[in-house]
Amino acid sequence: MMTKSKITYRWACLACDNSNEPTQSTCTICGCPALTTYDQIDAARARSHDLGNISGQTSTTTTSGTAPMQKKQDEIRANVPLTSEQINRIFLKLVVGIFAIVAGYAALVVFFAAGPRVTLGQTGTFGDSFGILTSLFSGLAFAGLIWTIMQQRLELRLQRSQMEEARRQDVITRLCMVVQNQVAGYRSEIESLTFTSSPFGQVVGFRQMIFELDTRLSRLVTDRELGKLTDEDHDGRVLSEIELVEKDLHQHLVMIQGLERCCKNTRYLLTNELLNVGDAVDLSALLRAEMPPGLFEYTRRVRQLLVVHEQINKLGPDMTLLKALNPMRPLRIAANRVVDFDDLNFTEDSIRDLRATRWMYRP
């Protein structure tokens, strides 16, 4: 037994979670004491489940606290689940009520229709008078059958939607595994690449190459915007960067064409009929997250560099042959496709367009 003392703070009842004033020694909802034992808590919870006791406790509260207390009582009533004993009691009351209705009707018919001497014909008429009750209960049975069918349809629809959701989740899981496996293969392919195109002449890996290329091109763009470079200086630095790319053209092709292959396969996976817009966004985000950092930005840098190089050499529409013979052309095509994938804005219309042209991205 806990030692009782004066409460000087607002306290929450351990039985019904009601907030009480410091002056209250017992809960205003369920009557549980502020300082209580486990047995008293169980007893208070049992009382809170009894709706009659809850409504009886309302009269003991003050006028200012009636509305919050009534709201709390309604929440308790709504959250208390029916037990098996309560269900049996309700069913028994229904059965007794039906028999009472039938017995009351029979008593009324006997009282008003039966004469002092009851003949066989009168008993037959008395039995036929129950036809209205037969029709009533037949209609109720038919209504119950309709209600059961509707409930079954609702449950089947819910079950079907749950099965479709489970199937969709299974498809998403498998597609994520496909993306992760292809990225893992691509990473292992580019990890062994080395580049000798550094201005200092040393051999570097692809991560260092991406960092140095980004630094040089960012400085080139900044100097151009600030007016520190003439057109000749700008074109000369662009051509020097192109020469560096040409020295390691094979390595750059392996990186960008491999990335383009992963983007193409992921684009084909996004055309699955079970995926929605959110799933497509998540799958494309997974591809970017699994890739080495800076790879998409590196591809954009190389593409922009090739575009500027073509502008410097004036390879316009009338120079189609020279463009076709350009050894950098495969790199430009692969970079364009990677940038197109990176710029995809996933909407219902774009997903529909992807599904209409899925044959173009078949692995």
C-alpha positions in Angstrom: 0.0 0.0 0.0 1.4 3.4 -1.0 1.7 6.2 1.6 -0.8 9.0 0.7 0.4 12.6 0.6 -0.9 15.9 -0.6 -0.7 16.3 -4.4 0.7 19.8 -5.4 0.8 19.3 -9.2 -1.6 18.3 -12.0 -1.6 14.6 -12.4 -2.7 12.1 -15.0 -4.8 9.1 -14.0 -3.1 5.8 -14.5 -6.4 4.1 -15.4 -8.0 6.5 -18.0 -5.2 9.1 -18.7 -7.4 11.9 -17.6 -5.7 15.1 -16.5 -6.8 16.2 -13.0 -6.3 19.3 -10.9 -3.9 19.2 -7.9 -6.8 19.6 -5.5 -8.4 16.4 -6.8 -7.5 13.3 -4.7 -9.4 11.0 -7.1 -9.9 11.0 -10.9 -13.0 13.0 -12.0 -13.7 10.4 -14.7 -13.1 6.9 -13.3 -12.6 7.7 -9.5 -9.1 6.2 -9.4 -7.1 7.7 -6.5 -4.1 9.8 -7.3 -1.8 7.6 -5.2 -3.0 4.1 -6.0 -2.1 0.4 -6.3 -2.3 -2.0 -9.2 -5.6 -3.5 -7.8 -7.2 0.0 -7.6 -6.1 0.8 -11.2 -7.6 -2.5 -12.5 -10.8 -1.8 -10.6 -11.0 1.8 -12.0 -10.5 0.5 -15.5 -13.2 -2.0 -15.1 -15.5 0.7 -13.9 -14.6 2.9 -16.9 -15.7 0.1 -19.2 -19.1 0.0 -17.6 -21.0 2.8 -19.4 -23.6 3.0 -16.6 -20.9 3.8 -14.1 -19.3 6.3 -16.4 -22.6 8.2 -16.9 -23.3 8.1 -13.2 -19.9 9.7 -12.4 -20.8 12.7 -14.6 -23.1 14.1 -11.9 -20.2 14.3 -9.4 -18.2 16.7 -11.5 -18.4 20.5 -11.5 -20.4 22.5 -14.0 -17.2 24.0 -15.7 -15.7 20.6 -16.3 -18.8 18.8 -17.6 -18.0 19.3 -21.3 -14.4 17.9 -21.2 -15.5 15.1 -18.9 -18.3 14.1 -21.3 -15.9 14.2 -24.2 -13.5 11.9 -22.3 -16.4 9.5 -21.5 -17.4 9.4 -25.2 -13.8 8.5 -26.1 -13.8 5.7 -23.6 -17.1 4.4 -24.9 -15.8 4.5 -28.5 -12.5 2.8 -27.7 -13.8 0.0 -25.5 -14.0 -3.2 -27.6 -16.9 -5.6 -27.1 -15.9 -8.8 -25.3 -17.3 -12.3 -26.1 -19.5 -12.1 -23.0 -21.0 -8.8 -24.1 -21.7 -10.1 -27.6 -23.5 -13.1 -26.2 -25.5 -10.9 -23.9 -26.6 -8.7 -26.8 -27.5 -11.8 -28.9 -29.5 -13.2 -26.0 -31.4 -9.9 -25.6 -32.2 -9.9 -29.3 -33.6 -13.5 -29.1 -35.7 -12.6 -26.0 -36.9 -9.5 -27.7 -38.0 -11.4 -30.8 -39.9 -14.0 -28.7 -41.5 -11.2 -26.7 -42.7 -9.5 -29.9 -44.2 -12.8 -31.1 -45.8 -13.5 -27.8 -47.2 -10.0 -27.4 -48.7 -10.2 -30.9 -50.3 -13.5 -30.1 -51.7 -12.1 -26.9 -53.2 -9.2 -28.7 -54.8 -11.4 -31.4 -56.2 -13.7 -28.7 -57.5 -10.7 -26.7 -59.2 -8.9 -29.5 -60.1 -11.7 -31.9 -61.0 -14.7 -29.8 -64.6 -15.1 -28.8 -66.0 -16.8 -25.8 -66.1 -20.1 -27.8 -63.1 -20.8 -30.0 -63.9 -23.0 -33.0 -61.5 -24.9 -35.4 -62.0 -22.3 -38.1 -61.2 -19.5 -35.7 -57.9 -21.2 -34.7 -57.1 -21.4 -38.4 -57.8 -17.7 -38.8 -55.7 -17.1 -35.8 -52.8 -19.0 -37.3 -53.1 -17.2 -40.6 -52.8 -13.9 -38.7 -49.1 -14.6 -38.1 -48.5 -14.3 -41.8 -47.4 -10.6 -41.4 -44.7 -11.7 -38.9 -43.6 -14.4 -41.3 -43.3 -11.8 -44.1 -41.5 -9.5 -41.6 -38.9 -12.0 -40.6 -38.5 -13.3 -44.2 -37.7 -9.7 -45.3 -35.3 -9.3 -42.4 -33.6 -12.6 -43.4 -33.3 -11.4 -47.0 -31.9 -8.1 -45.9 -29.4 -9.9 -43.8 -28.4 -12.0 -46.8 -27.9 -8.9 -48.9 -25.8 -7.3 -46.1 -23.7 -10.5 -45.9 -23.1 -10.4 -49.6 -22.1 -6.8 -49.6 -19.7 -7.4 -46.7 -18.2 -10.3 -48.6 -17.7 -8.1 -51.6 -16.1 -5.4 -49.5 -13.8 -8.0 -47.9 -12.9 -9.5 -51.3 -12.1 -6.1 -52.7 -9.9 -5.3 -49.7 -8.2 -8.6 -50.0 -7.6 -8.0 -53.7 -6.1 -4.6 -53.1 -3.9 -6.1 -50.4 -2.7 -8.8 -52.8 -2.0 -6.2 -55.5 -0.1 -4.0 -53.0 1.9 -7.1 -51.9 2.7 -7.9 -55.5 3.7 -4.3 -56.2 6.0 -4.3 -53.2 7.5 -7.6 -54.4 8.1 -6.1 -57.9 9.7 -3.0 -56.4 12.0 -5.1 -54.2 13.1 -7.1 -57.2 13.6 -4.0 -59.4 15.7 -2.4 -56.6 17.9 -5.5 -56.5 18.3 -5.4 -60.3 19.4 -1.7 -60.1 21.8 -2.4 -57.2 23.4 -5.4 -59.0 23.9 -3.5 -62.2 25.4 -0.5 -60.4 27.7 -2.9 -58.4 28.9 -4.4 -61.8 29.5 -0.9 -63.2 31.4 0.2 -60.1 33.7 -2.8 -60.3 34.3 -2.0 -63.9 35.4 1.6 -63.4 37.3 1.1 -60.2 40.3 -0.2 -62.1 40.4 2.7 -64.6 43.4 5.0 -64.5 43.8 8.4 -66.2 47.1 10.0 -67.2 45.5 13.2 -68.4 46.3 15.2 -65.3 48.2 18.4 -66.1 51.0 17.2 -63.7 51.3 14.0 -65.6 50.7 11.6 -62.7 48.3 8.6 -62.9 45.1 9.1 -61.0 41.9 7.2 -60.5 38.5 8.2 -61.8 37.5 10.0 -58.6 40.5 12.3 -58.7 40.0 12.8 -62.5 36.4 13.9 -61.9 37.5 16.3 -59.2 40.3 17.9 -61.3 38.1 18.2 -64.4 35.4 19.8 -62.5 37.8 22.2 -60.9 39.4 23.3 -64.2 36.1 23.7 -66.0 34.6 25.6 -63.1 37.5 28.0 -63.2 37.2 28.3 -66.9 33.5 29.3 -66.7 34.2 31.8 -63.9 37.0 33.5 -65.7 34.8 33.7 -68.8 32.0 35.3 -66.9 34.3 37.8 -65.2 35.8 38.8 -68.6 39.3 37.6 -67.8 39.5 35.6 -71.0 39.5 36.7 -74.6 37.8 34.5 -77.2 41.1 33.1 -78.2 42.2 32.2 -74.7 38.8 30.6 -74.0 39.0 28.5 -77.2 42.6 27.5 -76.4 41.7 26.3 -73.0 38.7 24.4 -74.3 40.9 22.7 -77.0 43.5 21.8 -74.3 40.7 20.1 -72.3 39.5 18.2 -75.4 43.1 17.0 -76.0 43.2 15.7 -72.4 39.9 13.8 -72.9 41.2 12.4 -76.2 44.3 11.0 -74.6 42.1 8.9 -72.3 39.1 8.5 -74.6 38.7 4.8 -74.0 38.5 5.3 -70.2 36.0 8.1 -70.7 33.9 5.9 -73.0 33.9 3.1 -70.5 32.7 5.4 -67.8 30.0 7.3 -69.7 28.8 4.4 -71.9 28.6 2.2 -68.8 26.5 4.9 -67.0 24.4 5.3 -70.1 23.7 1.5 -70.1 22.6 1.6 -66.4 20.3 4.6 -67.1 18.8 2.8 -70.1 18.1 -0.4 -68.1 16.6 1.6 -65.3 14.5 3.6 -67.7 13.1 0.3 -69.0 12.4 -0.9 -65.5 10.4 2.2 -64.9 7.9 1.2 -67.5 6.6 -1.6 -65.3 2.8 -1.4 -65.1 2.7 -1.8 -61.4 4.9 1.2 -60.6 3.4 4.6 -59.9 5.0 8.1 -60.0 6.4 7.8 -56.4 7.9 4.4 -57.1 9.6 5.7 -60.3 11.1 8.6 -58.4 12.4 6.3 -55.7 13.9 3.9 -58.2 15.7 6.6 -60.1 16.9 8.1 -56.8 18.2 4.7 -55.8 20.3 4.6 -59.0 21.8 8.0 -58.3 22.5 7.1 -54.7 24.3 3.8 -55.6 26.4 5.6 -58.2 29.8 7.1 -57.2 29.3 10.8 -56.2 29.7 13.4 -59.0 29.3 11.0 -61.9 26.2 12.6 -63.4 27.8 16.1 -63.0 31.0 14.8 -64.6 28.9 13.6 -67.6 27.3 17.0 -67.9 30.7 18.7 -67.9 32.0 16.4 -70.7 28.9 16.9 -72.7 29.1 20.7 -72.4 32.8 20.6 -73.3 32.0 18.6 -76.5 29.2 21.0 -77.4 31.6 24.0 -77.1 34.2 22.1 -79.1 31.8 21.6 -81.9 30.8 25.3 -81.9 34.5 26.3 -82.1 35.1 24.0 -85.0 31.8 25.2 -86.6 30.5 21.7 -87.1 27.0 22.7 -88.2 24.3 20.8 -90.1 26.3 21.0 -93.3 29.2 19.2 -91.7 27.4 15.9 -91.0 30.1 13.7 -92.5 32.8 15.3 -90.3 30.6 14.9 -87.2 30.0 11.2 -88.1 33.8 10.7 -88.4 34.5 12.5 -85.2 36.0 10.0 -82.7 34.3 11.9 -79.9 30.9 11.2 -81.4 30.1 8.0 -79.4 31.1 9.9 -76.2 28.7 12.7 -77.1 25.8 10.4 -77.8 26.2 8.5 -74.6 26.5 11.7 -72.6 23.3 13.1 -74.2 21.4 10.0 -73.2 22.7 10.2 -69.6 21.7 13.8 -69.3 18.3 13.1 -70.8 17.7 10.5 -68.1 19.0 12.8 -65.4 16.5 15.5 -66.6 13.5 13.2 -66.5 10.6 14.8 -64.6 8.4 11.9 -63.4 4.7 12.6 -63.8 1.7 10.5 -64.9 2.1 11.7 -68.5 5.9 11.0 -68.6 5.4 7.5 -67.2 2.7 6.9 -69.8 5.1 8.1 -72.5 7.8 5.8 -71.2 5.5 2.8 -71.4 4.5 3.7 -74.9 8.1 3.7 -76.0 9.5 1.0 -73.8 10.7 -1.0 -76.8 13.4 1.8 -77.3 15.0 1.0 -74.0 14.8 -2.8 -74.0 18.2 -4.1 -72.7 
